Amino acid sequence: MAEWVLVENNVVAECHDLLPKVWKNHSGLHLSENNMEFLNSLGWYKVTKTPIYCDYNYQRHVGYDYVFENNKVIEIPIIEDLTQEEIQIKRQNDFNYFMNNLRYVRDQKLKESDFSQLPDVKEKNGESLTNQWTLYRQQLRDFPSQFTETKDIVWPSKPGE
């Protein structure tokens, strides 16, 4: 992704992130960044960016093309379609990532509720509240089995919420 390009014979010849400090017989070229008339006279142009419109479920951004027209250089994103195999792999990877995060949060919720299983807490809470905590913890353990695809997550409610 270039910020500056050199145009020779109406074709983009070089792409640069920064203006060179020295170019041909011009030293300090980078100091002329705000003098577009001078830079354009030498063939240097600031790149006009184009937004990337890409559906990353089915496509990938692989680079940029630079086009010189009407005294402007336009950066055009290059987008390629994913193969069916790549789409399947991506979906599986996304699902694995989703499930790993879901299990991590579930494990944290279980840890936060471990106190409810201590004998003195069970005794203090009584049978009804103890059963609610036991049910909640079982719901957390069973929770990942509800997912065969990524979707919104609605966690079981803690007792008393």
C-alpha positions, 0 to 999 in steps of 0.5 A: 500500500503505497502513499507516493508513486512515480509516473513515467510515460503515463504509467506507474513506475515506482511505488513508495511509502515515503518520498525518497530523500534523494531521487535522481539529481534532487536531494531533499525530495521528501521535504517537498511533500506539501508542494504538489505542483513541484512534485507532479512536475517531476512525476511524483503523485500522492496516491488516492485511496479506494476503500476495500469492499471485500466479503472476507467469508468468500474473498480475500484482499491480495494487494493493490493496483495503481492506475494513473488517470486525469493527473491522479493516481488511484489505488485499486484493491485487488480482490480474489474469490476463495475456492470452495475448499478455502471457504470450508476451511475458513468456516471450520477455523472460525467455528473452532475459534468461536468454540474455544472462546465459548469454552474459555468463558464457560470455564471462567463462569464455572470457576466463579461459581466453584464457591457454591459447592463448598460444604459450608456454603451448601449448608448456609444456602439450603437445599433449594439454592444449592440445587439452583447452583448445581443446575446452573453449573450443569447448564454451563457444562452442557452449554457448548453442546448446543452449538453446531455453528456460530451464533449469538450466545445467551448464557444461563442465568446465575441463581438469584439474577 
